[in-house]
Amino acid sequence: MQPWKTLSRETILDHSKYLKVENHSVELPNGRVIADWPWVITPNYINVIAITTEKQFVCFRQTKYSIESTSLAPVGGFLEPNEEPLTAAKRELQEETGYEAPNWIVLGNYAVDGNRGVATAYFFLATEAKFVGKGVSDDLEAQELLLLSHDEVKTALLAGEFKVLPWAALVALALQYLER
């Protein structure tokens, strides 16, 4: 199979470092041209499932603007310009939770939207995490740090308590990795 070709791109919204929208002209492998393909650009980000030396999962209960109630959430954040995903993951874990971990497993990187761009999500599992001191998070959401057992996390996932798709996907991947 051949990939689509980008023939041209035009910025139609440059809102901030967090959102840009472009209009692309693309050519499909069969030669058909689509002159107005919307393309969304947001920063790439990481999400981390951290497990403590006591086998507790480090999570949050938090609010998000697009969710009408609270959700369970893993650690997460945007990559800084030119920052490697693993570096961002370690930074975000310490900033948001005060934990550091010696063992890091890459659970993959994934396009957030295969047709419209958006971002790439980098997923990590950190093990043997230890609390090293209060983090310095600048998150906008209200959040409560939780330490949950394996069974509590699995039950919460199946009950839909991780209400953002990348978070649920990360939790499922981490549980699958741990249970194999």
Secondary structure as UniProt FT lines:
FT   STRAND          5..16
FT   TURN            17..18
FT   STRAND          19..27
FT   TURN            29..30
FT   STRAND          33..41
FT   STRAND          45..52
FT   TURN            53..54
FT   STRAND          57..63
FT   TURN            65..66
FT   STRAND          70..73
FT   STRAND          75..78
FT   TURN            81..82
FT   HELIX           85..97
FT   STRAND          99..100
FT   STRAND          103..113
FT   TURN            114..116
FT   STRAND          117..131
FT   STRAND          143..148
FT   HELIX           150..158
FT   TURN            159..160
FT   HELIX           165..179
//
